[in-house]
Amino acid sequence: MALLSTKGVYGLMAILEIAKASEVSPISIKEISDRIFVSKNYLEQILNGLKSGGLIESIKGKNGGYFLAYEPTK
């Protein structure tokens, strides 16, 4: 029996990449996709769920991207 679904595993990997990058600046979906080897379309579905759950936030625009909604220590 699997403990996490595929989306759950990729979601955790994405959160880890966002946490590492958000110390400096927001990270784009393309960068996350390249780092965890997931298509941008599939990753977008996962990130939308994480955003709806309040775990991450995003900024639109040229220098936009995703960042954690809380401090990593929480």
VOTOR-44825 format. One line per field, with one value per residue (C-alpha): residue number from 1; chain; z, x, y. Coordinates in nm, 4 decimals. Each point is the difference from the previous one (the first is absolute). Layout:
n = c(NUM ...)
chain = c(A ...)
z = c(Z ...)
x = c(X ...)
y = c(Y ...)
//
This chain:
n = c(1 2 3 4 5 6 7 8 9 10 11 12 13 14 15 16 17 18 19 20 21 22 23 24 25 26 27 28 29 30 31 32 33 34 35 36 37 38 39 40 41 42 43 44 45 46 47 48 49 50 51 52 53 54 55 56 57 58 59 60 61 62 63 64 65 66 67 68 69 70 71 72 73 74)
chain = c(A A A A A A A A A A A A A A A A A A A A A A A A A A A A A A A A A A A A A A A A A A A A A A A A A A A A A A A A A A A A A A A A A A A A A A A A A A)
z = c(0.0000 -0.1025 0.2636 -0.2463 -0.3460 -0.2876 0.0334 0.3706 -0.0676 -0.2667 0.2266 0.2773 -0.2458 -0.1293 0.3534 0.0732 -0.3092 0.0819 0.3574 -0.1183 -0.2578 0.1925 0.2365 -0.2888 -0.2318 -0.1386 -0.2297 -0.3365 -0.0975 -0.2780 0.2475 0.2284 -0.2957 -0.1189 0.3469 0.0821 -0.3573 -0.0231 -0.2851 0.0575 -0.0615 0.2614 0.2444 -0.0471 0.1168 0.3066 0.0851 -0.0353 0.2645 0.2305 -0.0522 0.0776 0.3148 0.1120 -0.0029 -0.2774 -0.1592 -0.3342 -0.1617 -0.3643 -0.2379 -0.1340 0.3378 0.1400 0.1083 0.2963 0.3615 0.3336 0.1801 0.3374 0.1361 -0.0630 0.3758 0.0435)
x = c(0.0000 0.1374 0.0299 -0.0035 -0.1423 0.2182 -0.1436 0.0834 0.3615 0.0388 -0.1754 0.2516 0.2880 -0.1416 -0.0398 0.3612 0.1215 -0.2211 0.1325 0.3621 -0.0568 -0.2383 0.2777 0.1315 -0.2951 -0.3117 0.0656 -0.1686 -0.1992 0.2516 0.2882 -0.1906 -0.0994 0.3609 0.1293 -0.2476 -0.0487 -0.3773 -0.1933 -0.1083 -0.3675 -0.0044 0.1978 -0.2423 -0.2870 0.1999 0.1006 -0.3604 -0.1001 0.2815 -0.0980 -0.3666 0.1146 0.1874 0.3463 0.1447 -0.0697 0.0906 0.0854 -0.0785 0.2275 0.3526 0.1668 -0.2884 -0.0246 -0.0892 0.1070 -0.0988 -0.2953 0.1709 0.3510 0.1669 0.0438 -0.3788)
y = c(0.0000 0.3368 0.2690 0.2898 0.0398 0.1137 0.3503 -0.0065 -0.0929 0.2679 0.2497 -0.0638 0.0282 0.3302 0.1375 -0.0914 0.1853 0.2997 0.0061 -0.0075 0.2739 0.2260 0.1060 0.2088 0.0663 -0.1712 -0.2965 -0.0431 -0.3050 -0.0691 -0.0133 -0.2361 -0.2151 -0.0243 -0.0885 -0.2779 -0.1273 0.0460 0.1604 0.3595 -0.0836 -0.2773 0.2128 0.2883 -0.2252 -0.1005 0.3579 0.1193 -0.2539 0.1102 0.3619 -0.0757 -0.1764 0.3108 -0.1569 0.2157 0.3361 0.1504 0.3291 0.0715 0.1821 -0.0100 -0.0539 -0.2018 -0.3572 -0.2166 0.0358 -0.1537 0.1545 -0.0647 -0.0038 -0.3378 -0.0514 -0.0130)
//
